[in-house]
Amino acid sequence: MDFTVKKYIKLLQTIKASGYTTQRMEAFMDDPSPRVIILRHDVELKPENSLAVAEIEKDFGIKANYYFRIVQESYDEDIISQIAGMGHEIGYHYENLSETNYLAQRR
């Protein structure tokens, strides 16, 4: 799979030309659009990359959802604030604790 910025921009261009709209999760839950795409980003590493993606989405007029883990590799309050300031939705990215516990016991 090609996860380059160039390919992501092509995806956003396709979304804009498709007749679909994008919504943040909260807006979708309150009033779902009929033809909608919800963009979700799980931020596990390198939050600065998420900031760059958020800026690109903002340039396209697209609002997305960013879910951050509360670990050193992901959590950066300044970056989270900047992404939220662009109108993107911020959420908590968590692991299922029962699965995490199970996997930890198997090691």
N, CA, C and O atoms as a printed pandas DataFrame, in Angstrom:
     atom_number atom_name residue_name chain_id  residue_number  x_coord  y_coord  z_coord
0              1         N          MET        A               1    0.843   -1.175    0.000
1              2        CA          MET        A               1    0.000    0.000    0.000
2              3         C          MET        A               1    0.892    1.243    0.000
3              4         O          MET        A               1    1.981    1.257    0.573
4              5         N          ASP        A               2    0.403    2.249   -0.643
5              6        CA          ASP        A               2    1.147    3.510   -0.751
6              7         C          ASP        A               2    0.548    4.518    0.222
7              8         O          ASP        A               2   -0.541    5.041   -0.013
8              9         N          PHE        A               3    1.256    4.790    1.310
9             10        CA          PHE        A               3    0.777    5.725    2.323
10            11         C          PHE        A               3    1.524    7.045    2.265
11            12         O          PHE        A               3    1.837    7.626    3.304
12            13         N          THR        A               4    1.811    7.521    1.071
13            14        CA          THR        A               4    2.530    8.776    0.915
14            15         C          THR        A               4    1.555    9.958    0.971
15            16         O          THR        A               4    0.349    9.801    0.778
16            17         N          VAL        A               5    2.105   11.125    1.237
17            18        CA          VAL        A               5    1.300   12.346    1.255
18            19         C          VAL        A               5    0.673   12.575   -0.116
19            20         O          VAL        A               5   -0.480   12.995   -0.212
20            21         N          LYS        A               6    1.417   12.303   -1.160
21            22        CA          LYS        A               6    0.901   12.474   -2.524
22            23         C          LYS        A               6   -0.359   11.629   -2.753
23            24         O          LYS        A               6   -1.331   12.117   -3.329
24            25         N          LYS        A               7   -0.347   10.388   -2.313
25            26        CA          LYS        A               7   -1.517    9.508   -2.462
26            27         C          LYS        A               7   -2.673    9.983   -1.581
27            28         O          LYS        A               7   -3.834    9.899   -1.979
28            29         N          TYR        A               8   -2.356   10.483   -0.384
29            30        CA          TYR        A               8   -3.416   10.960    0.495
30            31         C          TYR        A               8   -4.094   12.195   -0.108
31            32         O          TYR        A               8   -5.314   12.332   -0.030
32            33         N          ILE        A               9   -3.319   13.074   -0.698
33            34        CA          ILE        A               9   -3.899   14.246   -1.373
34            35         C          ILE        A               9   -4.804   13.783   -2.507
35            36         O          ILE        A               9   -5.878   14.353   -2.704
36            37         N          LYS        A              10   -4.396   12.768   -3.251
37            38        CA          LYS        A              10   -5.226   12.217   -4.327
38            39         C          LYS        A              10   -6.541   11.671   -3.758
39            40         O          LYS        A              10   -7.604   11.854   -4.352
40            41         N          LEU        A              11   -6.459   11.004   -2.608
41            42        CA          LEU        A              11   -7.675   10.506   -1.952
42            43         C          LEU        A              11   -8.601   11.655   -1.586
43            44         O          LEU        A              11   -9.805   11.581   -1.832
44            45         N          LEU        A              12   -8.057   12.717   -1.001
45            46        CA          LEU        A              12   -8.883   13.870   -0.623
46            47         C          LEU        A              12   -9.502   14.534   -1.850
47            48         O          LEU        A              12  -10.653   14.968   -1.806
48            49         N          GLN        A              13   -8.751   14.615   -2.932
49            50        CA          GLN        A              13   -9.300   15.172   -4.174
50            51         C          GLN        A              13  -10.459   14.308   -4.670
51            52         O          GLN        A              13  -11.478   14.829   -5.123
52            53         N          THR        A              14  -10.303   13.021   -4.586
53            54        CA          THR        A              14  -11.357   12.096   -5.013
54            55         C          THR        A              14  -12.593   12.239   -4.138
55            56         O          THR        A              14  -13.718   12.235   -4.639
56            57         N          ILE        A              15  -12.387   12.366   -2.835
57            58        CA          ILE        A              15  -13.516   12.559   -1.919
58            59         C          ILE        A              15  -14.264   13.835   -2.278
59            60         O          ILE        A              15  -15.492   13.836   -2.361
60            61         N          LYS        A              16  -13.529   14.920   -2.490
61            62        CA          LYS        A              16  -14.170   16.203   -2.806
62            63         C          LYS        A              16  -14.960   16.123   -4.115
63            64         O          LYS        A              16  -16.004   16.765   -4.240
64            65         N          ALA        A              17  -14.483   15.351   -5.087
65            66        CA          ALA        A              17  -15.129   15.257   -6.397
66            67         C          ALA        A              17  -16.245   14.209   -6.433
67            68         O          ALA        A              17  -16.965   14.112   -7.427
68            69         N          SER        A              18  -16.393   13.433   -5.374
69            70        CA          SER        A              18  -17.281   12.266   -5.390
70            71         C          SER        A              18  -18.754   12.563   -5.129
71            72         O          SER        A              18  -19.618   11.733   -5.411
72            73         N          GLY        A              19  -19.036   13.738   -4.595
73            74        CA          GLY        A              19  -20.414   14.002   -4.196
74            75         C          GLY        A              19  -20.698   13.590   -2.760
75            76         O          GLY        A              19  -21.799   13.811   -2.255
76            77         N          TYR        A              20  -19.718   12.996   -2.104
77            78        CA          TYR        A              20  -19.850   12.673   -0.688
78            79         C          TYR        A              20  -19.410   13.870    0.142
79            80         O          TYR        A              20  -18.646   14.714   -0.327
80            81         N          THR        A              21  -19.893   13.936    1.366
81            82        CA          THR        A              21  -19.412   14.933    2.313
82            83         C          THR        A              21  -18.589   14.208    3.376
83            84         O          THR        A              21  -18.619   12.981    3.477
84            85         N          THR        A              22  -17.864   14.981    4.155
85            86        CA          THR        A              22  -17.163   14.410    5.301
86            87         C          THR        A              22  -17.762   15.019    6.560
87            88         O          THR        A              22  -18.193   16.171    6.566
88            89         N          GLN        A              23  -17.780   14.234    7.613
89            90        CA          GLN        A              23  -18.270   14.714    8.900
90            91         C          GLN        A              23  -17.376   14.185   10.003
91            92         O          GLN        A              23  -16.795   13.104    9.905
92            93         N          ARG        A              24  -17.285   14.985   11.058
93            94        CA          ARG        A              24  -16.661   14.486   12.273
94            95         C          ARG        A              24  -17.656   13.540   12.927
95            96         O          ARG        A              24  -18.854   13.607   12.653
96            97         N          MET        A              25  -17.171   12.674   13.774
97            98        CA          MET        A              25  -18.025   11.658   14.391
98            99         C          MET        A              25  -19.174   12.271   15.191
99           100         O          MET        A              25  -20.315   11.820   15.083
100          101         N          GLU        A              26  -18.881   13.290   15.988
101          102        CA          GLU        A              26  -19.930   13.905   16.801
102          103         C          GLU        A              26  -21.034   14.490   15.925
103          104         O          GLU        A              26  -22.217   14.325   16.223
104          105         N          ALA        A              27  -20.656   15.167   14.855
105          106        CA          ALA        A              27  -21.653   15.740   13.945
106          107         C          ALA        A              27  -22.467   14.635   13.277
107          108         O          ALA        A              27  -23.676   14.773   13.092
108          109         N          PHE        A              28  -21.811   13.557   12.923
109          110        CA          PHE        A              28  -22.510   12.434   12.303
110          111         C          PHE        A              28  -23.525   11.833   13.269
111          112         O          PHE        A              28  -24.642   11.505   12.869
112          113         N          MET        A              29  -23.149   11.688   14.520
113          114        CA          MET        A              29  -24.072   11.113   15.511
114          115         C          MET        A              29  -25.272   12.023   15.737
115          116         O          MET        A              29  -26.386   11.545   15.954
116          117         N          ASP        A              30  -25.046   13.339   15.687
117          118        CA          ASP        A              30  -26.138   14.290   15.900
118          119         C          ASP        A              30  -27.037   14.438   14.681
119          120         O          ASP        A              30  -28.256   14.540   14.824
120          121         N          ASP        A              31  -26.457   14.451   13.487
121          122        CA          ASP        A              31  -27.217   14.701   12.260
122          123         C          ASP        A              31  -26.456   14.123   11.064
123          124         O          ASP        A              31  -25.763   14.854   10.357
124          125         N          PRO        A              32  -26.586   12.814   10.838
125          126        CA          PRO        A              32  -25.801   12.189    9.781
126          127         C          PRO        A              32  -26.192   12.659    8.386
127          128         O          PRO        A              32  -27.373   12.728    8.045
128          129         N          SER        A              33  -25.192   12.977    7.596
129          130        CA          SER        A              33  -25.422   13.289    6.191
130          131         C          SER        A              33  -25.701   11.977    5.455
131          132         O          SER        A              33  -25.223   10.920    5.867
132          133         N          PRO        A              34  -26.474   12.041    4.369
133          134        CA          PRO        A              34  -26.827   10.793    3.680
134          135         C          PRO        A              34  -25.663   10.136    2.936
135          136         O          PRO        A              34  -25.565    8.909    2.914
136          137         N          ARG        A              35  -24.803   10.913    2.340
137          138        CA          ARG        A              35  -23.635   10.378    1.615
138          139         C          ARG        A              35  -22.404   10.939    2.301
139          140         O          ARG        A              35  -21.945   12.039    1.992
140          141         N          VAL        A              36  -21.879   10.163    3.238
141          142        CA          VAL        A              36  -20.853   10.712    4.121
142          143         C          VAL        A              36  -19.654    9.779    4.235
143          144         O          VAL        A              36  -19.775    8.556    4.168
144          145         N          ILE        A              37  -18.514   10.392    4.407
145          146        CA          ILE        A              37  -17.273    9.691    4.711
146          147         C          ILE        A              37  -16.756   10.259    6.024
147          148         O          ILE        A              37  -16.676   11.474    6.200
148          149         N          ILE        A              38  -16.408    9.373    6.937
149          150        CA          ILE        A              38  -15.838    9.780    8.218
150          151         C          ILE        A              38  -14.369    9.371    8.204
151          152         O          ILE        A              38  -14.046    8.184    8.145
152          153         N          LEU        A              39  -13.490   10.353    8.258
153          154        CA          LEU        A              39  -12.050   10.077    8.263
154          155         C          LEU        A              39  -11.569    9.975    9.699
155          156         O          LEU        A              39  -11.717   10.913   10.483
156          157         N          ARG        A              40  -10.998    8.842   10.033
157          158        CA          ARG        A              40  -10.501    8.592   11.381
158          159         C          ARG        A              40   -9.013    8.307   11.317
159          160         O          ARG        A              40   -8.549    7.507   10.505
160          161         N          HIS        A              41   -8.275    8.978   12.187
161          162        CA          HIS        A              41   -6.830    8.759   12.285
162          163         C          HIS        A              41   -6.499    8.326   13.709
163          164         O          HIS        A              41   -6.749    9.066   14.661
164          165         N          ASP        A              42   -5.941    7.135   13.854
165          166        CA          ASP        A              42   -5.440    6.672   15.151
166          167         C          ASP        A              42   -3.973    7.069   15.244
167          168         O          ASP        A              42   -3.142    6.595   14.469
168          169         N          VAL        A              43   -3.666    7.932   16.185
169          170        CA          VAL        A              43   -2.300    8.443   16.323
170          171         C          VAL        A              43   -1.577    7.589   17.359
171          172         O          VAL        A              43   -1.823    7.690   18.561
172          173         N          GLU        A              44   -0.686    6.752   16.861
173          174        CA          GLU        A              44    0.058    5.864   17.741
174          175         C          GLU        A              44    1.503    6.304   17.879
175          176         O          GLU        A              44    2.113    6.128   18.934
176          177         N          LEU        A              45    2.047    6.870   16.825
177          178        CA          LEU        A              45    3.429    7.345   16.791
178          179         C          LEU        A              45    3.469    8.649   15.997
179          180         O          LEU        A              45    2.566    8.927   15.208
180          181         N          LYS        A              46    4.482    9.422   16.201
181          182        CA          LYS        A              46    4.774   10.611   15.403
182          183         C          LYS        A              46    3.587   11.572   15.244
183          184         O          LYS        A              46    3.064   11.721   14.139
184          185         N          PRO        A              47    3.166   12.212   16.312
185          186        CA          PRO        A              47    2.042   13.146   16.224
186          187         C          PRO        A              47    2.308   14.302   15.260
187          188         O          PRO        A              47    1.366   14.904   14.745
188          189         N          GLU        A              48    3.582   14.619   15.011
189          190        CA          GLU        A              48    3.890   15.688   14.061
190          191         C          GLU        A              48    3.423   15.320   12.652
191          192         O          GLU        A              48    3.074   16.205   11.871
192          193         N          ASN        A              49    3.413   14.034   12.319
193          194        CA          ASN        A              49    2.870   13.607   11.024
194          195         C          ASN        A              49    1.369   13.839   10.966
195          196         O          ASN        A              49    0.831   14.213    9.924
196          197         N          SER        A              50    0.698   13.615   12.085
197          198        CA          SER        A              50   -0.746   13.862   12.141
198          199         C          SER        A              50   -1.051   15.340   11.972
199          200         O          SER        A              50   -2.041   15.706   11.339
200          201         N          LEU        A              51   -0.212   16.178   12.529
201          202        CA          LEU        A              51   -0.388   17.624   12.359
202          203         C          LEU        A              51   -0.285   17.999   10.881
203          204         O          LEU        A              51   -1.083   18.796   10.387
204          205         N          ALA        A              52    0.675   17.437   10.186
205          206        CA          ALA        A              52    0.835   17.722    8.753
206          207         C          ALA        A              52   -0.392   17.262    7.966
207          208         O          ALA        A              52   -0.855   17.970    7.071
208          209         N          VAL        A              53   -0.913   16.095    8.289
209          210        CA          VAL        A              53   -2.108   15.582    7.614
210          211         C          VAL        A              53   -3.306   16.473    7.928
211          212         O          VAL        A              53   -4.104   16.775    7.040
212          213         N          ALA        A              54   -3.435   16.893    9.177
213          214        CA          ALA        A              54   -4.546   17.775    9.570
214          215         C          ALA        A              54   -4.509   19.080    8.790
215          216         O          ALA        A              54   -5.552   19.604    8.400
216          217         N          GLU        A              55   -3.319   19.601    8.565
217          218        CA          GLU        A              55   -3.185   20.844    7.794
218          219         C          GLU        A              55   -3.614   20.637    6.342
219          220         O          GLU        A              55   -4.269   21.499    5.756
220          221         N          ILE        A              56   -3.250   19.510    5.771
221          222        CA          ILE        A              56   -3.665   19.201    4.398
222          223         C          ILE        A              56   -5.183   19.093    4.324
223          224         O          ILE        A              56   -5.800   19.645    3.413
224          225         N          GLU        A              57   -5.786   18.387    5.272
225          226        CA          GLU        A              57   -7.251   18.254    5.293
226          227         C          GLU        A              57   -7.911   19.620    5.435
227          228         O          GLU        A              57   -8.910   19.908    4.778
228          229         N          LYS        A              58   -7.347   20.450    6.293
229          230        CA          LYS        A              58   -7.893   21.799    6.471
230          231         C          LYS        A              58   -7.872   22.561    5.151
231          232         O          LYS        A              58   -8.836   23.254    4.824
232          233         N          ASP        A              59   -6.790   22.444    4.392
233          234        CA          ASP        A              59   -6.697   23.111    3.093
234          235         C          ASP        A              59   -7.782   22.641    2.130
235          236         O          ASP        A              59   -8.192   23.389    1.242
236          237         N          PHE        A              60   -8.246   21.412    2.301
237          238        CA          PHE        A              60   -9.316   20.868    1.464
238          239         C          PHE        A              60  -10.710   21.157    2.043
239          240         O          PHE        A              60  -11.722   20.807    1.436
240          241         N          GLY        A              61  -10.753   21.790    3.209
241          242        CA          GLY        A              61  -12.043   22.048    3.854
242          243         C          GLY        A              61  -12.663   20.797    4.448
243          244         O          GLY        A              61  -13.882   20.698    4.589
244          245         N          ILE        A              62  -11.813   19.848    4.795
245          246        CA          ILE        A              62  -12.268   18.571    5.340
246          247         C          ILE        A              62  -11.950   18.520    6.826
247          248         O          ILE        A              62  -10.849   18.868    7.253
248          249         N          LYS        A              63  -12.933   18.081    7.605
249          250        CA          LYS        A              63  -12.752   17.892    9.043
250          251         C          LYS        A              63  -12.692   16.391    9.315
251          252         O          LYS        A              63  -13.506   15.621    8.805
252          253         N          ALA        A              64  -11.725   15.995   10.119
253          254        CA          ALA        A              64  -11.519   14.576   10.395
254          255         C          ALA        A              64  -11.505   14.335   11.904
255          256         O          ALA        A              64  -11.691   15.255   12.700
256          257         N          ASN        A              65  -11.284   13.098   12.267
257          258        CA          ASN        A              65  -11.238   12.664   13.666
258          259         C          ASN        A              65   -9.851   12.128   13.975
259          260         O          ASN        A              65   -9.327   11.285   13.248
260          261         N          TYR        A              66   -9.265   12.617   15.046
261          262        CA          TYR        A              66   -7.927   12.201   15.470
262          263         C          TYR        A              66   -8.023   11.602   16.860
263          264         O          TYR        A              66   -8.484   12.258   17.794
264          265         N          TYR        A              67   -7.589   10.354   16.999
265          266        CA          TYR        A              67   -7.640    9.650   18.269
266          267         C          TYR        A              67   -6.214    9.403   18.749
267          268         O          TYR        A              67   -5.439    8.690   18.111
268          269         N          PHE        A              68   -5.889   10.010   19.887
269          270        CA          PHE        A              68   -4.537    9.957   20.444
270          271         C          PHE        A              68   -4.473    8.989   21.611
271          272         O          PHE        A              68   -5.378    8.932   22.444
272          273         N          ARG        A              69   -3.388    8.229   21.656
273          274        CA          ARG        A              69   -3.098    7.393   22.812
274          275         C          ARG        A              69   -2.429    8.268   23.867
275          276         O          ARG        A              69   -1.816    9.284   23.540
276          277         N          ILE        A              70   -2.545    7.881   25.101
277          278        CA          ILE        A              70   -1.909    8.626   26.190
278          279         C          ILE        A              70   -0.594    7.921   26.528
279          280         O          ILE        A              70   -0.415    7.361   27.610
280          281         N          VAL        A              71    0.309    7.976   25.559
281          282        CA          VAL        A              71    1.657    7.423   25.730
282          283         C          VAL        A              71    2.628    8.448   25.157
283          284         O          VAL        A              71    2.244    9.301   24.358
284          285         N          GLN        A              72    3.862    8.357   25.564
285          286        CA          GLN        A              72    4.881    9.334   25.165
286          287         C          GLN        A              72    4.998    9.459   23.648
287          288         O          GLN        A              72    5.207   10.561   23.139
288          289         N          GLU        A              73    4.869    8.356   22.920
289          290        CA          GLU        A              73    5.056    8.373   21.467
290          291         C          GLU        A              73    3.924    9.082   20.725
291          292         O          GLU        A              73    4.092    9.456   19.564
292          293         N          SER        A              74    2.787    9.272   21.370
293          294        CA          SER        A              74    1.607    9.802   20.697
294          295         C          SER        A              74    1.140   11.137   21.264
295          296         O          SER        A              74    0.788   12.044   20.511
296          297         N          TYR        A              75    1.137   11.257   22.562
297          298        CA          TYR        A              75    0.484   12.383   23.228
298          299         C          TYR        A              75    1.375   13.624   23.229
299          300         O          TYR        A              75    2.462   13.628   23.807
300          301         N          ASP        A              76    0.890   14.676   22.568
301          302        CA          ASP        A              76    1.600   15.954   22.531
302          303         C          ASP        A              76    0.530   17.050   22.601
303          304         O          ASP        A              76   -0.149   17.333   21.614
304          305         N          GLU        A              77    0.394   17.654   23.775
305          306        CA          GLU        A              77   -0.687   18.622   23.989
306          307         C          GLU        A              77   -0.681   19.763   22.983
307          308         O          GLU        A              77   -1.743   20.193   22.534
308          309         N          ASP        A              78    0.486   20.255   22.624
309          310        CA          ASP        A              78    0.565   21.356   21.670
310          311         C          ASP        A              78    0.023   20.940   20.304
311          312         O          ASP        A              78   -0.754   21.673   19.692
312          313         N          ILE        A              79    0.427   19.783   19.835
313          314        CA          ILE        A              79   -0.052   19.290   18.537
314          315         C          ILE        A              79   -1.551   18.999   18.597
315          316         O          ILE        A              79   -2.286   19.325   17.664
316          317         N          ILE        A              80   -1.996   18.398   19.671
317          318        CA          ILE        A              80   -3.431   18.118   19.820
318          319         C          ILE        A              80   -4.228   19.419   19.775
319          320         O          ILE        A              80   -5.268   19.488   19.120
320          321         N          SER        A              81   -3.750   20.444   20.464
321          322        CA          SER        A              81   -4.432   21.746   20.452
322          323         C          SER        A              81   -4.461   22.358   19.057
323          324         O          SER        A              81   -5.471   22.928   18.645
324          325         N          GLN        A              82   -3.356   22.240   18.334
325          326        CA          GLN        A              82   -3.314   22.783   16.978
326          327         C          GLN        A              82   -4.301   22.065   16.061
327          328         O          GLN        A              82   -4.996   22.701   15.268
328          329         N          ILE        A              83   -4.361   20.746   16.170
329          330        CA          ILE        A              83   -5.277   19.975   15.332
330          331         C          ILE        A              83   -6.724   20.325   15.683
331          332         O          ILE        A              83   -7.553   20.508   14.791
332          333         N          ALA        A              84   -7.026   20.418   16.967
333          334        CA          ALA        A              84   -8.378   20.805   17.390
334          335         C          ALA        A              84   -8.707   22.204   16.904
335          336         O          ALA        A              84   -9.843   22.474   16.515
336          337         N          GLY        A              85   -7.728   23.096   16.920
337          338        CA          GLY        A              85   -7.936   24.470   16.468
338          339         C          GLY        A              85   -8.282   24.575   14.994
339          340         O          GLY        A              85   -8.828   25.588   14.557
340          341         N          MET        A              86   -7.972   23.548   14.226
341          342        CA          MET        A              86   -8.324   23.520   12.801
342          343         C          MET        A              86   -9.744   23.009   12.576
343          344         O          MET        A              86  -10.222   22.948   11.443
344          345         N          GLY        A              87  -10.411   22.643   13.673
345          346        CA          GLY        A              87  -11.787   22.162   13.556
346          347         C          GLY        A              87  -11.923   20.655   13.517
347          348         O          GLY        A              87  -13.026   20.136   13.342
348          349         N          HIS        A              88  -10.814   19.946   13.677
349          350        CA          HIS        A              88  -10.871   18.487   13.702
350          351         C          HIS        A              88  -11.309   18.028   15.089
351          352         O          HIS        A              88  -11.123   18.732   16.082
352          353         N          GLU        A              89  -11.889   16.847   15.135
353          354        CA          GLU        A              89  -12.345   16.290   16.405
354          355         C          GLU        A              89  -11.220   15.472   17.034
355          356         O          GLU        A              89  -10.503   14.752   16.340
356          357         N          ILE        A              90  -11.072   15.588   18.344
357          358        CA          ILE        A              90  -10.037   14.875   19.087
358          359         C          ILE        A              90  -10.706   13.855   20.000
359          360         O          ILE        A              90  -11.707   14.148   20.654
360          361         N          GLY        A              91  -10.142   12.666   20.034
361          362        CA          GLY        A              91  -10.662   11.621   20.908
362          363         C          GLY        A              91   -9.523   10.825   21.518
363          364         O          GLY        A              91   -8.352   11.013   21.190
364          365         N          TYR        A              92   -9.903    9.938   22.408
365          366        CA          TYR        A              92   -8.946    9.093   23.116
366          367         C          TYR        A              92   -8.874    7.736   22.416
367          368         O          TYR        A              92   -9.891    7.059   22.262
368          369         N          HIS        A              93   -7.697    7.348   22.001
369          370        CA          HIS        A              93   -7.465    6.052   21.344
370          371         C          HIS        A              93   -6.985    5.077   22.416
371          372         O          HIS        A              93   -5.879    5.207   22.941
372          373         N          TYR        A              94   -7.816    4.118   22.725
373          374        CA          TYR        A              94   -7.487    3.192   23.803
374          375         C          TYR        A              94   -7.478    1.757   23.283
375          376         O          TYR        A              94   -8.065    1.446   22.247
376          377         N          GLU        A              95   -6.817    0.922   24.009
377          378        CA          GLU        A              95   -6.826   -0.494   23.744
378          379         C          GLU        A              95   -7.876   -1.135   24.636
379          380         O          GLU        A              95   -8.162   -0.647   25.730
380          381         N          ASN        A              96   -8.433   -2.209   24.168
381          382        CA          ASN        A              96   -9.359   -2.971   24.984
382          383         C          ASN        A              96   -8.552   -3.562   26.139
383          384         O          ASN        A              96   -7.672   -4.397   25.928
384          385         N          LEU        A              97   -8.856   -3.126   27.350
385          386        CA          LEU        A              97   -8.043   -3.523   28.503
386          387         C          LEU        A              97   -8.054   -5.022   28.740
387          388         O          LEU        A              97   -7.043   -5.575   29.172
388          389         N          SER        A              98   -9.163   -5.698   28.473
389          390        CA          SER        A              98   -9.187   -7.142   28.692
390          391         C          SER        A              98   -8.265   -7.843   27.697
391          392         O          SER        A              98   -7.598   -8.813   28.058
392          393         N          GLU        A              99   -8.217   -7.368   26.444
393          394        CA          GLU        A              99   -7.306   -7.952   25.461
394          395         C          GLU        A              99   -5.863   -7.646   25.831
395          396         O          GLU        A              99   -5.002   -8.520   25.727
396          397         N          THR        A             100   -5.585   -6.414   26.262
397          398        CA          THR        A             100   -4.234   -6.028   26.642
398          399         C          THR        A             100   -3.759   -6.881   27.804
399          400         O          THR        A             100   -2.623   -7.357   27.808
400          401         N          ASN        A             101   -4.615   -7.072   28.780
401          402        CA          ASN        A             101   -4.292   -7.896   29.935
402          403         C          ASN        A             101   -4.014   -9.335   29.506
403          404         O          ASN        A             101   -3.051   -9.952   29.960
404          405         N          TYR        A             102   -4.863   -9.857   28.632
405          406        CA          TYR        A             102   -4.702  -11.222   28.135
406          407         C          TYR        A             102   -3.362  -11.379   27.411
407          408         O          TYR        A             102   -2.634  -12.344   27.643
408          409         N          LEU        A             103   -3.040  -10.417   26.525
409          410        CA          LEU        A             103   -1.790  -10.503   25.776
410          411         C          LEU        A             103   -0.591  -10.371   26.691
411          412         O          LEU        A             103    0.417  -11.048   26.487
412          413         N          ALA        A             104   -0.678   -9.512   27.699
413          414        CA          ALA        A             104    0.432   -9.326   28.633
414          415         C          ALA        A             104    0.684  -10.631   29.416
415          416         O          ALA        A             104    1.835  -10.975   29.686
416          417         N          GLN        A             105   -0.369  -11.345   29.773
417          418        CA          GLN        A             105   -0.221  -12.573   30.540
418          419         C          GLN        A             105    0.397  -13.687   29.694
419          420         O          GLN        A             105    1.039  -14.590   30.231
420          421         N          ARG        A             106    0.210  -13.627   28.383
421          422        CA          ARG        A             106    0.732  -14.671   27.504
422          423         C          ARG        A             106    2.210  -14.493   27.214
423          424         O          ARG        A             106    2.838  -15.424   26.711
424          425         N          ARG        A             107    2.778  -13.366   27.499
425          426        CA          ARG        A             107    4.210  -13.123   27.189
426          427         C          ARG        A             107    5.131  -13.859   28.085
427          428         O          ARG        A             107    6.349  -13.750   27.942
